[in-house]
Amino acid sequence: MIQLRNVYKQFGDRLAVEDLTLTVPAGEIYGLLGHNGAGKSTAIGMMLGQVWPTSGMVRVCGHEVTSHRSQALSKVGAIFEAPAFYDYLSGARNLQILSSYTARTPRGRIQEVVEWVGLAGRENSKVKTYSHGMRARLALAQALLPHPELLILDEPGSGLDPEGIHEMRQTILRLHQQLGLTILLSSHLLHEVEQLCTRIAVLNQGRMVFEGDLSATRQRVQWVRLKVSDFSTAVTTLREARLISDHRDGCLVALSEGASSHQLVNLLVHTGISVHEVAHEQHSLENFYLELMGGKRAKN
């Protein structure tokens, strides 16, 4: 559904995207991650034909965006940057006006998407009375109007409270499952990405530093939380026995390949070090992301 090949984007002296190559297969919920300034919005802007690449190929729905923009985007819905609505008009009237910029949309279709996003009963209320979560659902309704096959969502949970984030997550899953949409999701909410996406790409300072199945983010070093009477001596002992490969934070050790926490405990007890707690750390997407970035934020 989306193919980028060796894409560069230069803004003056700043290289915003550098040699970006990625593929979003049909049927995926694909996550695009990175700090502010990492190049996510620039990449999405190029997919939507709102930003022109300096070089490289950007293909959406089988068509190159630079040369066949209307065909490439005819089956694409998007929430990109901050959606703007007419506050003094109703939600339904906003959808009528916004859809008329490209093609008139039947009232039946507008009502259908209103129900899909959970705004039924409030579609005739003025937008100025909408909560932030309702505005987010209205933006999603607008993105669904053209019967898209591909949905591109840039920070759809931004500014939402926990209930709103949960509702948006459930709506995205329902759209994917029941309508068969391919979804590209850019988000800072790593926990949401972990629950929604099947595959991710991570950008840092314009370059892709990881791309793969979400399951691959969990196939990393196994960290064990170790509370002992003398952590420094324990680390030295375990390293000499080649049971650990690393340690951090004064309480975490990384198991060597083939080593087990049971072996750690046996050795430490045998050498007279008291063991108060041993617990495997759950390796989340957040852990993976922070390790990948090495604590370094992208430059603005």
C-alpha positions as CSV (number, residue, x, y, z in Angstrom):
1,M,0.0,0.0,0.0
2,I,2.9,2.3,0.7
3,Q,6.4,2.1,-0.7
4,L,9.2,4.6,-0.1
5,R,12.6,3.9,-1.8
6,N,15.7,5.9,-1.0
7,V,13.8,9.0,-0.1
8,Y,15.6,12.2,0.9
9,K,14.0,15.5,1.9
10,Q,16.1,18.6,2.4
11,F,14.8,21.9,3.9
12,G,17.6,24.4,3.2
13,D,20.6,23.2,5.1
14,R,18.6,20.7,7.2
15,L,18.3,17.1,6.0
16,A,14.8,16.1,7.4
17,V,14.7,12.6,5.9
18,E,17.7,10.6,4.8
19,D,17.7,7.6,2.5
20,L,14.3,6.3,3.9
21,T,13.1,3.0,2.5
22,L,10.1,1.3,3.9
23,T,7.1,-0.8,2.8
24,V,3.6,-0.9,4.4
25,P,1.9,-4.1,3.2
26,A,-1.9,-4.3,2.7
27,G,-3.9,-5.3,5.8
28,E,-1.3,-4.1,8.3
29,I,-1.6,-1.7,11.2
30,Y,1.9,-0.2,10.8
31,G,3.5,2.0,13.4
32,L,5.8,4.9,12.6
33,L,7.8,6.0,15.7
34,G,10.4,8.6,16.6
35,H,11.1,11.7,18.7
36,N,9.8,15.1,17.7
37,G,12.0,16.2,14.8
38,A,12.8,12.6,13.8
39,G,11.2,13.0,10.3
40,K,7.8,11.2,10.9
41,S,5.6,14.2,9.9
42,T,7.8,14.9,6.9
43,A,7.6,11.3,5.7
44,I,3.8,11.3,6.1
45,G,3.6,14.7,4.3
46,M,5.4,13.2,1.4
47,M,3.1,10.2,1.3
48,L,0.1,12.6,1.1
49,G,1.7,14.8,-1.5
50,Q,1.9,17.8,0.8
51,V,5.7,17.7,0.9
52,W,7.7,17.1,-2.2
53,P,10.7,14.7,-1.8
54,T,14.1,16.1,-2.8
55,S,14.9,12.7,-4.3
56,G,13.6,9.1,-4.2
57,M,10.3,7.3,-4.9
58,V,7.1,7.6,-3.0
59,R,4.4,5.2,-4.1
60,V,0.9,5.0,-2.5
61,C,-1.8,2.5,-3.6
62,G,0.3,1.5,-6.6
63,H,0.9,5.1,-7.9
64,E,3.8,7.5,-7.6
65,V,2.6,10.5,-5.6
66,T,4.8,13.0,-7.3
67,S,3.5,12.2,-10.8
68,H,0.0,10.8,-10.2
69,R,-1.1,12.4,-6.9
70,S,-4.9,12.2,-7.5
71,Q,-4.8,8.5,-8.4
72,A,-2.4,7.7,-5.5
73,L,-4.6,9.4,-2.9
74,S,-8.1,8.5,-4.3
75,K,-8.5,5.7,-1.7
76,V,-6.6,7.3,1.1
77,G,-8.1,8.9,4.3
78,A,-5.9,10.8,6.6
79,I,-5.6,12.7,9.9
80,F,-2.5,14.9,9.4
81,E,-1.5,17.8,11.7
82,A,-4.3,19.6,13.6
83,P,-7.7,19.1,11.9
84,A,-9.5,22.4,11.5
85,F,-13.3,22.7,11.8
86,Y,-16.0,25.4,11.7
87,D,-16.9,25.7,15.3
88,Y,-20.2,27.5,14.7
89,L,-21.5,24.7,12.5
90,S,-22.6,21.2,13.3
91,G,-20.4,18.1,12.9
92,A,-22.5,16.9,10.1
93,R,-22.4,20.2,8.3
94,N,-18.6,20.3,8.7
95,L,-18.4,16.9,7.0
96,Q,-20.6,18.1,4.2
97,I,-18.5,21.1,3.5
98,L,-15.1,19.5,3.9
99,S,-16.1,16.6,1.6
100,S,-17.4,19.0,-1.1
101,Y,-13.8,20.2,-1.6
102,T,-13.0,17.0,-3.4
103,A,-16.4,15.4,-4.3
104,R,-19.9,15.7,-2.9
105,T,-20.8,13.0,-0.4
106,P,-24.3,11.6,0.0
107,R,-26.0,12.3,3.3
108,G,-26.2,8.5,3.8
109,R,-22.5,8.1,3.7
110,I,-22.0,11.0,6.2
111,Q,-24.4,9.4,8.6
112,E,-22.7,6.0,8.1
113,V,-19.2,7.4,9.1
114,V,-20.8,9.3,12.0
115,E,-22.0,6.0,13.4
116,W,-18.7,4.3,12.7
117,V,-16.8,6.7,14.9
118,G,-19.4,6.9,17.7
119,L,-20.8,10.4,17.1
120,A,-24.4,9.4,16.4
121,G,-26.7,11.6,18.3
122,R,-24.3,14.5,18.4
123,E,-23.7,15.0,14.7
124,N,-26.2,18.0,14.7
125,S,-24.6,19.7,17.6
126,K,-22.2,22.6,17.0
127,V,-18.6,21.7,17.0
128,K,-17.8,24.3,19.6
129,T,-19.7,22.2,22.1
130,Y,-17.6,19.1,21.3
131,S,-15.0,17.7,23.7
132,H,-11.4,17.1,22.5
133,G,-12.3,13.4,22.1
134,M,-15.4,14.2,20.0
135,R,-13.3,16.4,17.8
136,A,-10.8,13.6,17.3
137,R,-13.7,11.3,16.3
138,L,-15.0,14.0,13.9
139,A,-11.5,14.1,12.3
140,L,-11.6,10.3,11.9
141,A,-15.1,10.6,10.3
142,Q,-13.7,13.0,7.8
143,A,-10.9,10.6,7.0
144,L,-13.4,7.8,6.4
145,L,-15.6,9.7,4.0
146,P,-13.9,8.7,0.7
147,H,-14.3,4.9,1.4
148,P,-10.5,4.6,1.9
149,E,-8.5,1.4,1.6
150,L,-5.6,3.1,3.4
151,L,-5.9,5.2,6.5
152,I,-2.9,7.5,7.6
153,L,-3.2,8.7,11.2
154,D,-0.7,11.2,12.6
155,E,-0.9,11.2,16.4
156,P,-4.7,10.3,16.6
157,G,-4.5,10.1,20.4
158,S,-2.8,13.5,20.9
159,G,-4.3,15.4,23.8
160,L,-6.9,12.7,24.7
161,D,-7.6,11.6,28.2
162,P,-7.2,7.9,29.1
163,E,-10.9,7.2,28.3
164,G,-10.5,9.0,24.9
165,I,-7.4,7.1,24.1
166,H,-9.1,3.8,24.9
167,E,-12.1,4.7,22.7
168,M,-9.8,5.7,19.8
169,R,-7.9,2.5,20.1
170,Q,-11.1,0.4,19.9
171,T,-12.3,2.4,17.0
172,I,-9.1,1.9,15.0
173,L,-9.1,-1.9,15.8
174,R,-12.8,-2.1,14.6
175,L,-12.1,-0.2,11.4
176,H,-9.2,-2.5,10.7
177,Q,-11.0,-5.7,11.5
178,Q,-14.4,-5.0,10.0
179,L,-13.5,-2.8,7.0
180,G,-10.2,-4.4,6.2
181,L,-8.3,-1.1,6.2
182,T,-4.6,-0.8,6.0
183,I,-3.5,1.7,8.7
184,L,-0.3,3.7,9.1
185,L,-0.2,5.1,12.6
186,S,2.3,7.7,13.9
187,S,2.2,8.1,17.6
188,H,4.2,9.0,20.7
189,L,2.0,6.7,22.8
190,L,4.2,3.6,22.8
191,H,1.7,1.5,24.8
192,E,-1.0,2.2,22.2
193,V,1.3,1.3,19.4
194,E,2.2,-2.0,21.2
195,Q,-1.5,-2.8,21.4
196,L,-2.4,-1.8,17.9
197,C,0.4,-2.4,15.5
198,T,1.8,-5.6,13.9
199,R,4.9,-3.9,12.4
200,I,6.9,-0.8,13.2
201,A,9.5,1.5,11.8
202,V,11.6,3.8,14.1
203,L,13.1,7.1,12.8
204,N,15.9,9.0,14.5
205,Q,17.2,12.3,13.0
206,G,15.7,11.5,9.6
207,R,17.1,8.0,9.3
208,M,15.3,4.7,9.9
209,V,17.0,2.9,12.8
210,F,14.7,-0.1,13.0
211,E,12.0,-1.8,10.9
212,G,10.3,-5.1,11.6
213,D,7.6,-7.1,13.3
214,L,6.6,-5.9,16.7
215,S,7.4,-9.3,18.0
216,A,11.1,-8.7,17.1
217,T,11.2,-5.9,19.7
218,R,10.7,-8.5,22.4
219,Q,13.5,-10.8,21.2
220,R,16.2,-8.8,22.9
221,V,18.4,-9.3,26.0
222,Q,16.6,-10.7,28.9
223,W,17.0,-8.4,31.9
224,V,16.6,-9.6,35.5
225,R,15.9,-7.5,38.5
226,L,18.3,-8.6,41.2
227,K,18.2,-7.4,44.8
228,V,21.1,-8.7,46.8
229,S,23.3,-7.8,49.8
230,D,26.1,-6.6,47.6
231,F,25.2,-5.8,43.9
232,S,28.8,-4.9,42.9
233,T,30.3,-8.1,44.1
234,A,27.4,-10.1,42.6
235,V,28.0,-8.5,39.2
236,T,31.7,-9.4,39.4
237,T,30.9,-13.0,40.4
238,L,28.3,-13.5,37.7
239,R,30.5,-12.0,35.0
240,E,33.4,-14.3,35.9
241,A,30.9,-17.2,35.6
242,R,29.8,-15.8,32.2
243,L,26.2,-15.9,33.4
244,I,25.5,-12.2,32.6
245,S,26.6,-9.9,29.8
246,D,25.7,-6.5,31.2
247,H,24.2,-4.6,34.2
248,R,22.6,-1.2,34.9
249,D,20.7,0.9,37.4
250,G,22.3,-0.9,40.4
251,C,19.7,-3.7,40.3
252,L,19.4,-5.1,36.7
253,V,21.5,-7.7,35.0
254,A,21.3,-9.0,31.5
255,L,21.4,-12.8,31.2
256,S,24.0,-14.3,28.9
257,E,22.7,-16.6,26.2
258,G,21.6,-19.9,27.7
259,A,21.9,-18.7,31.3
260,S,18.9,-18.8,33.7
261,S,17.9,-16.9,36.8
262,H,18.0,-20.2,38.7
263,Q,21.7,-20.5,37.9
264,L,22.3,-16.9,39.1
265,V,20.6,-17.6,42.4
266,N,22.5,-20.9,43.0
267,L,25.9,-19.3,42.4
268,L,25.2,-16.2,44.5
269,V,23.9,-18.2,47.5
270,H,26.9,-20.6,47.1
271,T,29.3,-17.7,47.3
272,G,27.6,-16.2,50.4
273,I,25.7,-13.3,48.8
274,S,22.2,-12.9,50.1
275,V,19.5,-12.8,47.4
276,H,16.4,-10.9,48.4
277,E,14.6,-10.7,45.0
278,V,14.9,-12.1,41.5
279,A,12.4,-11.0,38.9
280,H,12.4,-11.1,35.1
281,E,11.8,-7.6,33.6
282,Q,8.9,-7.5,31.1
283,H,10.5,-6.2,27.9
284,S,8.0,-3.7,26.5
285,L,8.1,-1.6,23.3
286,E,9.1,1.3,25.5
287,N,12.1,-0.6,26.8
288,F,13.1,-1.5,23.3
289,Y,12.6,2.1,22.0
290,L,14.7,3.7,24.8
291,E,17.5,1.2,24.3
292,L,17.4,1.7,20.6
293,M,17.6,5.5,20.9
294,G,20.3,5.3,23.6
295,G,18.7,8.1,25.5
296,K,19.5,10.6,22.6
297,R,16.7,12.8,21.3
298,A,16.6,13.9,17.8
299,K,17.7,17.4,17.0
300,N,15.0,20.0,16.1
